[in-house]
Amino acid sequence: MAEHNELGRYGELLAKAYLEKLGYRILEQNWVYGRADIDLIALYQDTLIFVEVKTRRSVDHGEPEEFVNWKKEKQLEMASSVYIDRRNHQGEIRFDIIAIVFENKELYKINHIEDAFWPT
């Protein structure tokens, strides 16, 4: 596996642990529908939360959350609609981004952006 893929997987594990510590219940990890994937799907109170995790080694080329573009938002919107229908979820939904930046192998910063975007 390429090094950047390993970093991404590790970031997803850190994000999952972070959310669980806050009381979120993780329903899915790396849920795929067609060409779209959702890194984490969580339930917090009655809100279904679709989480995109972005992990970087530095911010030299921008903050990780800046790499969630309109195309990714559209993919998340399509996949989340299918998930909502399959689960027959009637409550609130939210799209979050968890951005992780590593300073070194052991030291990192997590930025949890709740309600990061709302697909149109």
Secondary structure as GFF3:
##gff-version 3
##sequence-region A 1 120
A	DSSP	alpha_helix	3	21	.	.	.	ID=ss1
A	DSSP	beta_strand	25	33	.	.	.	ID=ss2
A	DSSP	beta_strand	36	44	.	.	.	ID=ss3
A	DSSP	beta_strand	47	56	.	.	.	ID=ss4
A	DSSP	three_ten_helix	64	67	.	.	.	ID=ss5
A	DSSP	alpha_helix	70	87	.	.	.	ID=ss6
A	DSSP	beta_strand	93	102	.	.	.	ID=ss7
A	DSSP	beta_strand	108	113	.	.	.	ID=ss8
###
